[in-house]
Amino acid sequence: MTGRAEGLASDPLIRRLAHAGPLSEAEREALRELALNPRSLPARRDIAAPPAPETVHLVLGGIACRYKILLDGTRRIVSYLLPGDLCDVHVGVSGAADWSLGTLTPCAVADMPRERLAGLARIHPGIERALRWVTLTELSGAREWLANDSRPADRRIAHLFCELLVRLQAVDLAGDSSVDLRISQVDLADTAGISFVHVNRVLQSLRASGLIVSGKHMLTIPDVVRLQAFAEFDPGYLHLTQ
């Protein structure tokens, strides 16, 4: 990718980080340069397993996830990574990660040297503020996912749909009540910690209740407020500006 295409590729990152506060044109240009030369990955492919401590991965297109393989060989998805998401901006003291990053759909991913990103944060206060905000939202999201595990499966999956709609709207990749969502039922099962058969029943129940309409990869929520109430979903934990 070159020229104009490169600048467009980084737009999800800029749109996402702008929720943390204003970014100057110099800061936007610095972020665009970080997202040069993305690589394309098919669905169900590792981005990094485990993530390398010296690299920050930026999702520019598609849907990816953090996941962990349990001792019995099953996979548990612990968070979703959407266009504009930076993966693990700040690492632990050891620099090691005990999870993997993988694609759920075909993805475009840019690999950025962690030190270069840290250098930009030292120079640009808007970028430094945005990276702190990224970490804040990751921690807040992890706590919400932990709480969501205590809800019944239908509310758990409804909560996920509400989150994905709001997060994709935040980077201009979803409509008011619909989103192109190419996530398989196997992925939903690994997200909710239930069986594939149970996921199928939950989706049938949500459709029968008029809470969702799905088909040809498009998820439509006829009444967003109603689904949010059903899922006990409050978008405050996402820390997104309106």
TALINUR-V134194 format. One record per backbone hydrogen bond with DSSP energy under -1.0 kcal/mol. NH is the residue of the N-H (numbers start at 1). CO is the residue of the C=O. Records with the same first field share a line. If there is no record, write none. Layout:
# TALINUR-V134194
NH->CO, CO
This chain:
# TALINUR-V134194
5->2
7->3
8->4
9->5
10->6
11->8
14->10
15->11
16->12
17->13
18->14
19->16
20->17
28->24
29->25
30->26
31->27
32->28
33->29
34->30
35->31
36->33
39->109
41->107
44->103
47->101
48->101
55->52
56->112
58->110
59->85
60->108
61->108
64->81
65->102
66->79
67->100
68->76
70->74
73->70
76->68
77->190
78->66
79->66
81->64
84->59
85->82
87->57
100->67
101->48
102->65
103->45
104->63
105->63
107->41
108->61
109->39
110->58
112->56
114->54
117->113
118->114
119->115
120->116
121->117
122->118
123->119
124->120
128->124
129->125
130->126
131->127
132->128
133->129
134->130
135->131
136->132
137->133
138->134
139->135
140->136
141->137
142->138
143->139
144->140
145->141
146->142
147->143
148->144
149->145
150->147
151->148
156->152
157->153
158->154
159->155
160->156
161->157
162->158
163->159
164->160
165->161
166->162
167->163
168->164
169->165
170->166
172->169
173->168
175->178
179->219
181->217
188->184
189->185
190->186
191->187
192->188
193->189
194->189
199->195
200->196
201->197
202->198
203->199
204->200
205->201
206->202
207->203
208->204
209->205
210->207
211->206
212->206
213->220
215->218
218->215
219->179
220->213
221->177
227->223
228->224
229->225
230->226
231->227
233->228
237->234
238->235
239->236
